[in-house]
Amino acid sequence: MADDTHPLDGGSRRWALAAAAACLLPLLLQLPGPTAVAIAATALIIGTLSWRRPLATSVRALLAIAIVAAVLAQFGLRIGRDTGSALLAAMVALKPSETTTLRDARSLVGFALFAPFSTFLLDQGPTSLLLGLVATVLALGALQRFAALEGGVPPAPLLVPVRQGLRLVLLGLPLAMAVFWLFPRIASPLWGVPERAKARPGLSDRMSPGDWVDLLSDDSVALRARFFGVTPPRTAMYWRGPVLWDFDGRTWRRPDGLPAWPTPAPVAANVQWDYEIEVEPTDRTQLVALDLPTSVPQGARLQQDLSLVAERTLSSLTRWRMRSAPPRTYEVELPPALRARALALPPGFNPRTVALGRDLRARLRSDAAIVQYALDWIRRDFAYSIAAPPLGRDTADGFLFGTRLGYCEHFSGAFTVLMRAAGIPTRVVTGYVGGYRNRLGGYWMVRRMDAHAWNELWLPARGWVRVDPTAAVAPENIYDTLDDAAGDGGLLGTLQGAGGVSPMGDWLRQNWNDFVLGFDATRQARMFRPLGLDRIDSRQLALLFALAAALAIALMVAIALRAPRERDPVLRAWQAMGRRYARRGLGRAPHEPPTHWAERIGKQDGRDAIDLADLVARFTRWRYAAPVADTESARSLARDLRRHGPS
């Protein structure tokens, strides 16, 4: 019999490595690309080099130091959920270097099971769950294989351990469902989850030329919107986010605090938009709303410039019911402090742009004429491209009088400098623009690469007015687009949807968000409303959970203890004969050999003792001697076993 120090055979080693790789995969998919590739390559190299013998202790120590240093360098020594998860993945990748015995293999599989669990700290989507279940089944199959090795049982075919692992997972499913649906949930967590060291892509409170490259290349969904009633046209879908006022010569920033004047309510147009947005996690607090919001959802606050901020970090999926309307007028009386802030320019930067703005004020005088001049200039001489060249110290001068090529960051930033130099209060508004209707679910998808920056100008008698200088670029001067960068073109783009986002895949994700991630304490309390219970309190819910858990455990035990039906007819007949003797008090003990059992019965009950001894001898030869392919003999033996014994 094998013990924990017994060397692994090749098949068991393959099982251990396959289970560890399956556990590692979902976690690697959530880590930054360079980190995931480095860990995967390390795991592959170590698994290959240590196949026949363990690596030397000094080599293992150097590898551990190197990979931990690489992970910490990637995350900049910032500790967070992703940092800890990456270190865990690195340790799993290193573990095969010392896996040579049965005990080591069990340790590897047990340690690797932490990886799919830690994946849910970074992502709770259906793909992570599916991969985690596959990893769990393979890990349970590997442990079954190790148990067989320890017991000296010949290795089973490949699918047998997999079926055994899957059976164990399915066995625990009723209890898992009872916990998910009925275990009392609390409205807010008892403890906080650490932030991520590297935040998810999202809208920032600052903007510099070139900063949005990563965001504009991300075609994942940032939010989904469902409208109730009137749906705005796509051209009116400006999703308002952070408003940037302050400029230091290169970077635009949202101020930490604005003067404490009350926020003037915009005079809305007749149309009203009632909608709900589902915001994917960003690890930030910034919300967006259609321009302009007319109500504030619970759990958020409205800032002076009508940008919405959540009271908590958006580290998980959230839903917000909102109302918005296009304004007729907004803040027609601008307080002096805000006017000064909306005209401020850092001294010594962008001298050519400042000179042009002052010249336009002297020549044209009218605000509307100055704005129209700038837009006509953009339409005539400027081009749009996400492959914009870098700008120097004077970013507005470099763009307006140099490259004249860029995207929304360049246009909105330079336009604000020009307007302020001409004496027109201006600020930068960031957010998203547009959306793509998913016909399968009847909602709109807004991608992260739909991030956009536009301007608000303050004009007399009208207040703040939206102006989008990027939209003024002539169509023939648009050299490439974000969809081009995402590979959205031709038949493939049509089939996949916007930017490679599959409508079917996103619809499935949206339903997952709705039925799984969105199942919170409020929905749990209202779950029994169709049964006539408007609301169920925590005590009743705890009682229901205890009852359901008890039933689930009873079902698990019943299934686990149920004896499987023997497929071999000879063994089935032998077991039936044994049960017939057991009813007379002559059953065979589990440790008792068949021949000893026949002798004991002969001593206690002489009837048919000779026939029973002969029958047991035939069964023993059939069961334990060298197999003979004699189907007729097996049938005859089964028939005699069924006929013998007490009725």
N, C-alpha and C positions, 0 to 999 in steps of 0.2 A: 504494500500500500504506500502511496506517495505521501509526503508531508510537505510542509511549507518551504523546506529548503531544497526540495526536489527541483532539478533544472527543468526549464520549460521545453516542451517539444516545439517543433516549428509551427504546427497548427495552432497551438495555444498562444504562441507569441504573435502570430498574425491576428488572432482574435483580439488580443490585448491592444495591439497597435491600431487596429481598425476601430475598436470602440473608442479609444482615446481620440483618434482623428475625427470621428463623428461628433464627439462631445466638443471638440475644439472648433469645428467649422462654424456653427452659428455665432460664436463669440467673435471669431476673426472677421466675419462679415459686418460687424458693428464697429470695428476699430478703424482708425485712419489707415488709408491704403498702404503707405510705406511700412507702418508698424505691422500690419497684418501679413504683408508679403515677407518681411524679415522673419517673423515668428514661424510662418509656414515653412519657409526654406530651412530654418534651423531645425524644426521638427523632422523634416525629410532627411536632412544630412545626418542627424543624430541617430534616427531609426536605422539608417543604412550602415553607418559605421559601427554601431553597437549590436549588430544582428548576431554575431558569433560570440563576442566576448564584450564585457562592459568596458567603457572607456576608463582610462586612468583617472585617479582622484584629482590629480593636478589639472588634467584637461577639463574635467567636469567643472572644477572651481573657476578656471579661466572663462569657460563658456558662460557660466552663471553670471560672473561679474560683467562680462561683455554685453550680454543681452539685457541685463537689468540697467546697465548704464545707457544702452541704446534707447530703451523705453523711456527712461527718465529724461534723456536728452530730447526725445520727440515731444514730450509733454512739458518741457521747460521747468522741471522740478515742481510743478503744481500738482497737488494731490487732489484727486477727484474720483468719481465712479469709473471713468474710463481709464485713468491711471492704474487703479487697483485691478481692474479687469484685464488690462494689458499685462500687468505683472503676473497675474494668475495664468494667463495664456502662455507666457514665457516659461513659467515653472512646469506646466504640463508638457510643453515642447521639450524640456530638458529631462524630464523624468525617465524616458526610455533608455537613457544612457546608463542607468543602473538597474535595469529590469532584466534579471536573469533567472529568478526562481518563481515558484508559485506565489509566495508571499509578496514578492515585488509586483507581480502581475495584478494581484488583487489591489495592492496599494495604488498602482497606476490607474486602474479603472475607477476605483473609489474617489481618488483625487480628481480625475478628469470630469466626473459628474458634477463638480462645482461649476464647470465652465458654462453649460447650458443654463444653469440656474442664474448665474451672474449676467447672462445675456439679457435677462428681463429687466435688469437695472438700466440698460441702454435702449432697449426696444421691446415692445410688447405686441408686435404685429403677428399675424398668422404664420408667416414664414418662420419666424423664430420659434414659435410653438411647435410647428410641424417638424422642423429639424431637431428640436429638443426631444420630441417624442421618439424620433428615429434613433437618436443617440441613446436614449434610455433603453429602448428595446435591444439594441446591440450590446449595451453594457450588461443588461440582465442575461443576454445570451452568452456573453463571455464568462460571466460568473457561473452559469450552468456548466459551461465547458470545463472551468477550473474545478468545480465540484466533482465532475466525472473523472478528471485526471487524478484528483486526490483519492477517489474511491477505487481506482484501478479499473474503471469501466472503459471499454473500448470507445474511442471517439465516435459520436453520432454524426450522421450526415449534416451537411451545412445548414439546411433549413430547420433542423430539429431545434437547436438552441434558439433560433430566431422565433419559431412558433412558441416556444416556452416563454421567452421574454415578452412577446406580444400578449400571451395569455395572462401573464402577471399584470401587465399594464391595464388590460381590459377588466381584470378582476377588481382593480382599484377604482375603475371609472364611476360606479354608482356613488361611492363615498365622495369622490372628487366633485361630482355634480351637486351632491347635497351641500358640501362646503361652499361651493360657488354661489348657489342660489339662495341658501337659507342661513348661512352663518352670519350673525348680525354684523352689519357694517357700520362704521362711524363716519360722520360727515367730514371729518378732517383727521389726518394721521396723528398718532400719538408721538411720533418722532419724525424728524426731517431726514430726507435722503440727501446725501452730500451732492453738491453741484458737480458738473462735469468740468474737467480741466480744460477741455477744448469744447467751446460752445457749439451747438448746432448752427448751421447757417440761418441767418434771419436779419431783419432790419436792425440797423445800428443807430446809435444816437450821434454818429459822426460820419463824415463823407470826405474823402480825398480822391483826386484823380487816380484811377487804377485800383482803388480799394474793393470795388465790387466785382472783380474778375471771377472770384470763386463763386459768389452768389449768382451771378448771371450765367454761369455754366452749370448750375444745378437745376435739373428739370423735374425734381421731385415736387410733390404738391405741398404748398404752404398752408392753404386753407380751402375749405369747400363752403359754398354759400347756397342756401335754399330760400327762395323767395315765396312769400305768401301774398298773393294778389299781384299787383303791378310789378313787372320786371323791367329794370332800366335797360336801355340799349347798351350794347357792349362799349360803345364810344363814351358812355357816361360813367363807366365803372372805374372811377379813380378811388382806390382804397387808401384812405388817408392814414399815414403813420407818423413817425417823428417829424417835427418841424424844426428846422435848423436856422438859427438866427446869427450865431457868432462866427466870425471868420478871422483867422490869424495869418492869412496870406497864402495858406495852402489847404487847411482843413476847415470844413464847416462843422459846427457842433450845436447840439441842442443845449440851451442854457440850463444850469442847475436849478435856477429859480427865476421866475418872472415877477414883476411888480404885482402886488396883491389887489389889482383892480378886479371887480367882478367880471365874469365872462359875459359879454353881450350875446344874447340869443340871436342867431341869424334869422332874418325874415325869410321864411321858407316859401318856395313856390307852391302851387296848388297840389302837385303830385307828391305822394309820400311813399317810401319804400319800406316795407316790413319784411324782415329777413332774419335768418339765423346763420351764423358762421361757425364752422368747426375748425379749430386752429390746431395744426400739428405742433408738437413740442418744439420749442426754440431755446429753452433755458434763459429767456429774457422776460421782461414784463410788458413790452410794447404790444399793444393791440392795434388793429386797423378797423376802420369803418368806412362805409361809403361816404364820400364827400357831399354834404356835411352831416355829422350825426346830430339828431334832434332829441335823443334820449340816452341815458347812461345806464348800462346793464348793471345788475347787482354784482359786486365784487370788482368793480372798476371805478376809476375816477376820470373826470374830464379836465384837462389842463386848460390854461388860459387861451391857448392857440387852437383849441378844439381837437387836440390829439388825445387818444384814450390810452390809459396805462392801467394794467391789472394790479390788484393789490398783492398778488402772489406771483412768483416766478412761474412761467408757463412751461413747467417741466414735464407735463403730461397732457394728454389730449383734453381740450376744453371746448365747451359750446357756449355761445353768447347770442341772446336774442336782442336785436337792435332795430332802430328806426332811423332813417336818414331822409334828406330831401335836398334838392338843388336850391341854393339860396337866391333870393332876389337882391338882398343887400346884407352885408355882414360887417359890423363894427364901423359905421359911417363916421363916428367920432373917435379918432385915434389919440390916446393919451400921449402927452409929450415924451414921457420916458420910453414908451414903446416906439414912438416915431424915431427918436434918437437911436435906439437900438437897431431899428430896421434900416437906418441910413449909415451906420458905422462901417468904416473901412480901415484896415490897419495902415498906418503911415509907411511910406517907402516901398509899397508893393504895387505892381501893375500900373506903372506910370502912363503907358499909352492908352490903356483902357479908361483910366480916370480922366485923361485929357479928352478922349473922344466923348465921354459922357457929359463933361462940362460944355464941350462945343455943341453937342446936340441940344442941351438946355438953352444955350444962348441963341441958336439958330431957329429951333422949332418951337420952343416954349411950351407947347401943349403936351401933356403927358401921353395922350392917345397917339399923337403924331410921333413921339419918341419911340413908343412901344412898336408902332407899325414900321418905323424905319428899321429897327433892329430885326424884326421878324422878316421883313423883305430882304434884308442883307443875308440872313441865314438861309432863306429859300434860294437865293441866287448863288451864293459863293461857298456854302458849307456842305459837307458830306457826312453821312452816318456810317460808322464802322465800329465793331467791338474790338478790332485790332488797332486801337489807337496808339500812336507813338507816345513815349513819356514826355512830360512837360518839365520845364526847368523851375527856377525859383518863382518867377512871375507866371503863375499858371494861367490866369485870364489873358495876359498878353500873348503867351505862347500859343494859346488856342485860337484867339480871335485874329491875331496877326501873323501866325506861323502855320501850324498844322492844318487848322480849320477842318479837322477830322476827329470824330470822337463819338461818344454816346451820351446818355442822359446826364451822367455826372459832369461831363465837360460843358454841355450846353447850359444846364441849370446854374452851375456855379459861375461861369463867365457872364451869363445873362444877369445874374444878381449883382455882380460887381459893376457892370455897365449901367444898370438901372439906378443903383445907389449913387454912382458918380453923377448921374443926371438929376439927382434930387428926388427920385421916386422910391418911397419905402418898399422894400422887397425882401422876401425870405424864401428859403428853399423848403419844399415839402417833399418828403420821401414816403414811399409806400409801394403799392402794386397798381398796375393798370391792366384793365381788360379781364379776360377769363375765357374759359372754354366749357361749353355746355356738354355735360355727360347725359346723353339721351337715355341711357339705361337706368339711371337713378333720378333723373329730373333735377339735377343740381349743377352748379357751376364749379369748375376747378380753377384755382389760381395757383400757378407754380412759383417757386422761389425765383426762377429766372425771369418772371414777369415784374420783378422789382423795377421801380422807376423813380425818377426825381423830376419834379416840375416846380413852378414858381407861383407865388401869390404876390400880387402888387396891390398897394393901397392907392385907390383913386378917389378923388373928391366925389361926394354924393353917392358913391357906390360901395365904398369900403374895400375889403379884400376881394380881389378878382383873380381867378385862376388863369394862368398863361403857361402853355406848354411849348417852350421853344424847340424842343426836339421834334415835335410834330410838324414844325414849319419846314423841315428839310424836304426838298423836292424829291418825289419818288425816284427819279432817275439818278439821284445822288446817294441812294441807299445801297451801299456796296455789299453788305452782309447783314444778317439779322441774328437774333438769338436762336431762332428756330433752325437757321442754317447751321449754327455751331452745334446744336443738339442733334443734327442729322435728320431733321424733320423735312422731308421733301419727297416728292414723287408718290408712287403708289404705296411704298412702305410707310411713309409718314401718314398717308390717309388711313391705312389700316390700323396703325398704332395709335393714332390720335395725336394730340398736341405734344410736340417735343419728345416723342417716344413714350409718353404716358399712355398705357393701355386703358381704354374706357372700361373694359371688362375687369381688368385687374384693380383699377381704382374703385370701381363699384363694389367689388368684393371687399376691398379694404374699408370702404365706407360702411358697409354693413357690419363688418367685424368691429369697427369703432362703435357702431350704434348698439349692437347686441352684447358685446363683451366689455370693451373698455369703457363704454358709457353706462354700464350697469353700476350705479352708485347707490348710496344709502337712500336717497329720495326715491329712486325707481324701485328699490327693493321694498320700501315701505308701501308703495302703491301697487305691488305686484299682484295682490289678491283682489284688486278692485273688480275684475270681471266676475268674481265669485260673490260679490255683494259686500265685501269688506273694504270700505273706503281707505282705511289706513290701519296698519297693524303695528302694535307697539313692540318694543324690544323684548319684553318678557314673553309675549306670544310667539315672536319669531324664534327666540331661543328654545322654546318648548317644541316648536315645529322642527327646528334643526335637530334637536336631540332625538326626536322620534324618527326623522328621516335617516339620521346617521345610524341609529340602532337597526333599522330595517336594512340599510345598505350593508352594514357589517354582517348581519345575519345571512343576507344573500351571498356575500363573499364566502362566509364559512361553509354554507351549504354547497356552493359550487366547488369549493376547494376539497371538501370531504366526499363529494359524490364520486363513487368508484367508477372509473371509465369502463365501458363495455369491452370485454376481451374479444378481439377479432379472430383469434385462432379457435376453430371449432373444438379441437381436442382439449385445449386448456379450459374453454368454456364448459365442456362436459365434465372435466375433472373437478372444477370449482363447484358445479351444481351437485355432483355426487358428495363432495365434502360437506355442503350445506345440509344435505339429506341426513347424513350421519350425525351432524352437529345437533339436529333437532332431537335426536335420541340420546344426547349427552356424550356422543363418541366423536366429537370434532377433533381435527388435527391441530395441535399446538403450532404456533408460528415457527418455533425452532425445531420441530420434530420432522425428521426425514420420512418420506413416504413409506419405506420398508418397515421402519420402526412403528409407524402408525398402524400398518396392516397387522403386524405381530401383536400389538396391544389390543386391537379389536378382536383378533382371534382368541386371545386369552379371556377377554371379558364376554364375548358373544361368539360362540362357536359356529353359528349359522353362517353359511357361505364363506367361511374363513379361507378355504382353499381357493375358491373362485376369486375372492378379493386379493389374495396374495399373488395369484397369477396375473390378475389385471394390473396390480400395482407394478409388478415386474415389467410387464409390457410397456406401461406408461413411462417407467424409469428409463428403459432402453430408448424409447422414442424421444424423451426429453433431454437426456444427457449423453447418449452415445453419439457416434459420428452420424450426421444427418444422412438419410437415404431418401432419395426422391421417389417415394412410393406412396402415391396419393391414395390408392385403394386401402393400404394398410392403415393409414391415418384415419380414413373414413370408418373402417371397421372398428378401430380402437375407440373413436368418438361414439360410435353407436353402442358399443358394449358398456362404456362408461355411463351413458345416459340410462341404460336399462338396469344397471346394477345398483344395489343399495336399497335401503328402506324407502318405502313410498311416502 
